[in-house]
Amino acid sequence: MVMIASLVPVAHLLRKIDPAMDFSLIRDRVAHFYCADNGCLALHPVVLSRRC
């Protein structure tokens, strides 16, 4: 099993941004796109936003 955190280098910019930024706004804004009772999410909205 691979832990996602182990794939992100220690000095990566996202490791510095993560503690300083509140990503709950993203979850709230995209919640209506996800079905709450039909399986799991294909990709978490915060993960998706970090990849863009």
C-alpha positions as CSV (number, residue, x, y, z in Angstrom):
1,M,0.0,0.0,0.0
2,V,1.3,3.5,-0.9
3,M,0.7,6.5,1.4
4,I,0.0,9.6,-0.7
5,A,2.0,11.7,1.8
6,S,5.1,9.6,1.0
7,L,4.8,10.6,-2.7
8,V,4.9,14.4,-2.0
9,P,8.5,15.6,-1.4
10,V,9.2,17.2,2.0
11,A,10.1,20.5,0.5
12,H,7.1,20.6,-1.9
13,L,5.2,23.9,-2.0
14,L,1.9,22.2,-1.1
15,R,3.3,21.1,2.2
16,K,3.9,24.8,3.1
17,I,0.5,25.9,1.8
18,D,-1.6,23.2,3.4
19,P,-1.4,24.4,7.0
20,A,-2.0,28.0,6.0
21,M,-5.0,27.6,3.7
22,D,-8.5,26.6,4.6
23,F,-9.8,24.2,1.9
24,S,-13.2,23.8,3.4
25,L,-14.5,26.6,1.1
26,I,-13.8,24.2,-1.8
27,R,-15.7,21.4,-0.2
28,D,-18.7,23.7,0.4
29,R,-18.8,25.0,-3.1
30,V,-18.6,21.7,-4.9
31,A,-20.7,19.5,-2.5
32,H,-23.7,19.6,-4.8
33,F,-21.7,17.9,-7.5
34,Y,-21.2,14.7,-5.4
35,C,-23.8,12.1,-4.5
36,A,-23.8,11.5,-0.8
37,D,-25.5,8.1,-0.9
38,N,-24.2,6.4,-4.0
39,G,-20.7,5.1,-3.5
40,C,-17.5,6.9,-2.7
41,L,-16.1,10.0,-4.4
42,A,-14.0,9.3,-7.4
43,L,-11.6,12.1,-6.4
44,H,-11.9,14.3,-3.3
45,P,-12.6,17.9,-4.3
46,V,-9.7,19.3,-2.3
47,V,-7.3,16.8,-4.0
48,L,-8.6,17.8,-7.4
49,S,-8.2,21.5,-6.6
50,R,-4.6,21.0,-5.6
51,R,-3.8,19.3,-8.8
52,C,-5.0,22.2,-11.0
